[in-house]
Amino acid sequence: MKPLLDITDLTVRNLRPAADGSAPTSLIHGLSLSVNAGEFVALVGGSGSGKTLTALSAVRLLPPPLAITAGTVRLGSVDVTTAAETELNAVRGGEAGMLFQQPKRVFNPNRTIGAHLLEPLRVHRRLRGAAARTAAVDLLREVGFADAPKGFRSYPHQLSGGMAQRAMTAIALAGQPRLLLADEPTSALDKVLERQVLQLLDRERRDRGLGILYITHNIASVAPFADRVLVMDSGAIVEEGPTASVIAAPTTAYTRELLAASQLAPESGRRPQPVPREVLTLTDANKRFGRGRRAHTALDNVSLNLQRGEILGVLGQSGSGKSTLARAIVGLEKVDSGSITRHPDTAGKTPPATAVQLVFQEPHGSFDPRMTLRASMEAPLRRRRDLTPADRTRRITEAMADVELDECLLDRHPGQCSGGQLQRATIARALLLDPTILICDEATSALDALTQRTVLNLLLRLQREHSLSLLVISHDMDVIRYMCDRVAVLLDGKVIEVAETQAFFAGPSHEHSRALVDAAIPCRWDHLRTLMPGASRT
Amino acid sequence: MFPFIAKRTATLVAAVLVSSFAVFLIPYFTPGDPVRTIIRSRVSGNIIDDADVQALSLSLGLQDPLIVQYFSWLGRIATGDMGLSHVSRTPVADQVLPALAVTLSLVAAALALAVLVSLPLGIVAGLRHGKPADRVITSVTQSFIAMPEYWVAPLLVLVFALKLSVLPSAGWSGPESMVLPALTLALRPISYFTSAVRAGMIDAAAAEHVPAARARGLSVPQAVLRHVIPNGLVPLSTLVAVWFAGLLGGSVIVEVIFAVPGMGRLLFDAVVNSDIPLAQGGVVLVVALAVLVTTLADFVHRALTPAVEGSYA
């Protein structure tokens, strides 16, 4: 059988000469891979390994000045490297559908989902008018829209992340492609949604014989679905084979690293038990947005407490009120009723508001793009009258050292730093104000698995050294399990369960918590354990 | 959408009330006694009788509380009675409305010209970002900002009216007399519109949904026509409205140079002559129209960008 996608010795180079006049750098060197009909192939690697470029090369949509300089790419019967643009336009979406990383950004915000869906239907299936509309609504129903006609009329911003992902899948399938190129389509979704999307793709694979090239940094999340795994590092495939054998017996250090990063297993006895003294109490906190019929309850009688030196996890799906909780605790959002109390320390002094600091989800969004990191970090310190400029510089330097960042990054702008570096800088900025409580709102969700691991370890060390109380907000079961002493589960703004981490994962008591745990575990740790009995919880 | 319209309409009313109150207060902050000015304009001698001042003040209702005066004044303006011009003793409305019609047609012509010129220029410059075409378009249109109207206007008159004799040099007597004033007025909007369209195109072309559209099989022209150009033009809708509002009162220089009997010149004369009812009537009308146009532009913008919804609701 001829493979649907056959890439041989692919080389991608940056055609713009480097500043020092040296030869253009090669980003992918001599990569070969193939995907057959009905096959689910996972392409796994860290950020910058060239996974996305591989997918873009398959339909020749590399952003200039990047270009394919050697090798062949065959998609069905078309030689992509030599084909004319018109021929390629028929292939894109017609032979190979594509899924992207950020489902929300794939849509033109000013056009309805339906308008997007009609495009591939017209280009590839010559459908117009009522026939096209019917086909579009059918596609939306197929990918899981309960009210497909309404979905057709919706604008992208009206969809949740999960529904936007489904709509994107419908668009990718609209041209009836035989191959699907999926570029981290679920990394922005929580584990429950991720699993639903993978199940949907898997169903399409079985029903239509769709070949799938699934790109991800998280080897464990696709393990239950992938027939073969290709591990990619620095523009080349370093390891490949059937899923079970790659996971059970990885031959390269890089694969082992990726595997380790996917298994955020809890460490036993890693921290002294928290001293039983409350630092923060929430009593019956309520918060509603909007009025009347359109009102939305974000926090519904939330009562929680945080002990000194404790790491409390807050688990919940998108929209469960997690971020509102974080914003309410730091005072960015006023609660409608109830109280949020910071308790006095042993000296009887009530800590100032700055003792609670927040680390945001999007590292690039939490720095002013026009200010250097130093300027951004210095801004909150300027309010402290007792600090001289020299003091400020010294503190910033110390904080940078504390988060293991090179001091020279201070004079860069956020755009010149990686996500991992910026997230460390965010943490450093929070530490500058001597917090006793640090709230991490999905602080590592935007990072790839390897970087995520190092940032989590950094937070654990800082928590120990500064005896911080951490509130870790996440939809990621593994992060919670890795970090936290206790877990609180939020559902529609209500705390439905609070339990010790061990006990929680052993047997969550609430039905929704069980659904969360069930959805996540097979995706990652426990599934891996069934695949690789020898794996130890390091 | 409905709460948005209600909110913006309320803002519109509030803006008109506040600005008209400010206009109403103008006489209280202008030097000189307007009552005496009126009398002086009617009598030949320089001696003004205090009894005349008293009588005129009374007949103008100047003894009433301020707020009563304001609302009766506003009520009269709203019903089209803007009073008599102090200078000509003719109804203000009879002067203001024709002048407004002239200025409206002049401004509309200028902005239509600006949009027609800057649309293609901006689209080409934005899509050819950084290429020679972009550099030429950008530097030429940007230089228009530095050309003041009192410099451009005589230049145009010199070339088209005096040397070539193809267009009239001044006056308001038909379409051809509109060409030079409209051209002069259009120059600065051309440079602002072009750069807005260009920036809009660059942003729209860089959006992630464009390569996504290519991946669905859309050709480059299809993707540009459907997803880049419409998105890139959105900022222009607001900008045109702002310029429209601005030029209603800002076409003074051009109207004076080309002897166009428009609003700008009327207001200019009213101020010079301390003709307060005329100035007030004219300004209130211009302000109300400006607020109305910008509000309408908000509705248009809102209809073009449905995702903005959340920030108003």
Chai-1 contact restraints between the chains, C-beta under 6 A:
chainA,res_idxA,chainB,res_idxB,connection_type,confidence,min_distance_angstrom,max_distance_angstrom,comment,restraint_id
A,L61,B,P211,contact,1.0,0.0,6.0,A-B,restraint_1
A,L61,B,R214,contact,1.0,0.0,6.0,A-B,restraint_2
A,N89,B,G217,contact,1.0,0.0,6.0,A-B,restraint_3
A,N89,B,S219,contact,1.0,0.0,6.0,A-B,restraint_4
A,R92,B,A215,contact,1.0,0.0,6.0,A-B,restraint_5
A,R92,B,G217,contact,1.0,0.0,6.0,A-B,restraint_6
A,G93,B,R216,contact,1.0,0.0,6.0,A-B,restraint_7
A,G93,B,G217,contact,1.0,0.0,6.0,A-B,restraint_8
A,G94,B,G217,contact,1.0,0.0,6.0,A-B,restraint_9
A,M98,B,A215,contact,1.0,0.0,6.0,A-B,restraint_10
A,F100,B,A212,contact,1.0,0.0,6.0,A-B,restraint_11
A,R105,B,E208,contact,1.0,0.0,6.0,A-B,restraint_12
A,V106,B,H209,contact,1.0,0.0,6.0,A-B,restraint_13
A,V106,B,A212,contact,1.0,0.0,6.0,A-B,restraint_14
A,F107,B,H209,contact,1.0,0.0,6.0,A-B,restraint_15
A,N108,B,H209,contact,1.0,0.0,6.0,A-B,restraint_16
A,N108,B,H227,contact,1.0,0.0,6.0,A-B,restraint_17
A,P109,B,A307,contact,1.0,0.0,6.0,A-B,restraint_18
A,N110,B,N231,contact,1.0,0.0,6.0,A-B,restraint_19
A,N110,B,T305,contact,1.0,0.0,6.0,A-B,restraint_20
A,E119,B,R216,contact,1.0,0.0,6.0,A-B,restraint_21
A,P120,B,R216,contact,1.0,0.0,6.0,A-B,restraint_22
A,P120,B,G217,contact,1.0,0.0,6.0,A-B,restraint_23
A,V123,B,G217,contact,1.0,0.0,6.0,A-B,restraint_24
A,H124,B,G217,contact,1.0,0.0,6.0,A-B,restraint_25
A,Y155,B,P306,contact,1.0,0.0,6.0,A-B,restraint_26
A,H157,B,A307,contact,1.0,0.0,6.0,A-B,restraint_27
